[in-house]
């Protein structure tokens, strides 16, 4: 799942519900069970509240089976009536996205997460994918469909998915931060992987080098924009000064977050299908390298000695 947009925060307004068809009446009522788009999938949800804002109805929804921290405000373009026809649409979209009841990569249409930790893992995978969809939604459904088809599928290994959950809990629930500068840094990890591949392949191949350059570039650009939790921003501004690259200061914890965002970021890049397939394989190989060196690259505990900004739970700015 993803995080709520700051623009969607609650504002004063009269909530109304009813069955009347005029535009000044809400299409959905409080407590109504619905289906809601979130990232590339459709989830069962419940309307908690409805408000008219700028001549448009907004709905505060709770995703059934998910922690209330992921409740958010959405527009009518992301909501469907809970009907048999729309349930079939949900199932068809799940099938298109490769969701399988018997795999860990997703969940079946009507299956709730096995635990709160599993729920957080899947939400971490989908963060900001929904945010990107919301930004595009005003332009029409057709553009959203094109974007969904272009999403790069990056399957993060289970142990690294759990690492993302622990990362979220350290920062957002325990008010702890990654002590900077990290060792090894992102640059160090990329170099270690390059050395590993060179030794494994017997030579340095251009595609591997280009992918690593791309990862570094995306990381440096994305970190201050979408990879930091609100509580980490003060630390970033205090630490990254004089045009220093974040990849020389941050480590595996923040690098792993990039792979959650990459499907959204790469969706807007024109990549040929054959090239895209190779890229997916190379990214997966890099993730397996992170997994293999997880105990060395990742911290087992964060620093709680410094105060952090913000009181929010697990939401990126």
Secondary structure as UniProt FT lines:
FT   HELIX           6..8
FT   TURN            23..24
FT   TURN            30..31
FT   STRAND          33..38
FT   TURN            39..40
FT   STRAND          41..53
FT   TURN            54..55
FT   STRAND          56..63
FT   TURN            64..65
FT   HELIX           68..70
FT   STRAND          72..75
FT   HELIX           76..78
FT   STRAND          79..81
FT   HELIX           84..96
FT   TURN            97..98
FT   TURN            101..102
FT   TURN            104..105
FT   TURN            109..110
FT   HELIX           116..126
FT   TURN            127..128
FT   HELIX           129..137
FT   TURN            138..139
FT   HELIX           141..150
FT   HELIX           158..168
FT   HELIX           169..173
FT   HELIX           186..201
FT   HELIX           206..222
FT   HELIX           223..227
FT   HELIX           230..232
FT   HELIX           233..239
FT   TURN            242..243
FT   HELIX           246..248
FT   HELIX           252..266
FT   TURN            267..268
FT   HELIX           273..292
FT   HELIX           294..297
//
